[in-house]
Amino acid sequence: MASSSNHASSDSESSSQPRSGKKCRAKTLLDTLTDGGRKKRKSCIQIDEKAKEVRTSDSGALKHSIVPLLPKNLTTDAVLPPIPPKSSSKANRGYNHPQIARMLCPRDRLVDFDSDASVIDQLQAGSIPVTPGDWATFLYNEEEEYDAENPAQGLFRGYLLIRVAKHIFTGPSSASKSKAGAGKSTRASNAKIHGMKRFTARTIAYVVVQTWFALSSMEAWDAEAEGFSLLELFNLTVEQFEDGPQSEWAVSTLAFFDEHVFGRRSPAVPEVTEEPAARRETAAERMKRIRAKAKATPVSSGSNSSG
């Protein structure tokens, strides 16, 4: 990991922008600065350039480091067919590799993927459209049964996400360890250098995007490559948290990352039952409708008793 990585503290949303988050923010500023202020524009350009540097540093490190992290059981499982550890090409990743294709397959199509050999061919050919809102399988904890009417269940709890989060924030040597916290290294981790103590919606979104890019066959960073928007994936991930920041799901998911990456436990939060969506589109859209319906549904006061 590059020592120049400008990871911010997670103590506040404004100071906890992950590196990809800074890029997104800088882009917005550049697009909306219409007053021609040279100083403001120069500052935005500098932020954008720095964000690109640190994002490239992370994606470059993960290009090779993610391969040995792919098996769920690092002791007994293997990546088959093998991926050369120092190969400069990513042509054998994405939907071109059976195990990685399964990870990138939309979670709500996983049963089809596992039972029908033609699904991987359809994914390779693009005949099965995949959008950022069709949450990929690697984002989920597969030990939890998938509920198509409640796609939030198990989302952002995939084992690979935690390993990548460790690689970025607590150091490469910690990524393959089951124990939370920094690994054995003579250098301070990015989280320690920048005082990062908690995860935010944006730091999780950054991990999601970096993981997707590392798994894909995309050779160079392109926000809209192959019809798949990395920027939309980032924004959709953030939206799941910011649309209901106090929901049981949002609070518990942030706590899940804090515990499994940093080893910090958060107080338990009460379970909240969300209403199922009335219709299905993408998994992300269903989640949004569920939250909207939950907010609009009045709390039942129960039956009144006469005194």
Phi, psi and omega in degrees: 000140183284136181290346181275000182302126186263062178285132183264163178292148178262013183291336177216155183297323182288329182264359186250019179300125173290171186299321177293327178299320178298322179297314181297318180294318180298319180298319179297316179298317180296325181286333187255354178283101183251359183273356177073015180293116185295319182295317180296316182295321179297318180297318180294321179296320179295319178298316181297318180295318179294320179298319179296321181299310184286327176296317178297323178299314181292314182295326177294319179292321182285339182308316180261326185290336184286334185302308179290351179268355185292317182296139179296312175261107185290345181270320187252338184265163181217160176273117182230129354293154183298148174251121179308128187299331183243022180295134180279345181261147176251016183299334181265023176245195181062218180286357179275353178240125187303318181287320179289323177302321178296321179294324182273345179299137176307137184301326182280001174246008186295322178299317178296319181299316183287337185254344184232111183295342182283345183297319180295325176294321179292323177294319179296322182279347181082009179285343169258105182292136179233122178247164178304329180285348173273081190311127181290155182299324183296344179283347187253155167275107185290348178287345175265134180296134181283132178246108183298334180270356175217072185296350180289337184295115179085356183290140181064028177238018179292144184298326182291325177300316180295319179295319178292321177300318177296316181303317183284313192259330179246002172110145181306324183291344180270345189298323183267003181270140177285334180282139179285162178104174182293149177276187180280107181209150178279349180257148175288146180288163177300321180298318180291317181302319186257011175067028180280118183245340182222154174274152175235175177303322185282327177290324176293318179299323178296318178296318179301312183293317179296322179293315179300315181297318181295326180282332186287169176271005180295121184282323182229151182296124178213115187299338183234022186295145174054029178074008180245117184271113176293325179295319178294321177299317178299310184294322178295321178297313179300319183300324181299329179272315187284341179286341177206067188300336181259006180293156179301320182295312182297313182296316183289329179290318175298318179295326178299315178293317179303317183287315187279339178260313183259345182079022181256124178270144177247156178301145179295147179245148181294145180285137179243127179270122180261147179285144178292152178289150182287330180212162184255136166231242173277164179300321180295320180292323177296320178299319182294319179293324179299314180296319181296319180292322179296321180291326185276345183276118179293147179285128181290134180268358179081182181280141179276139178251140180274144181262000000 
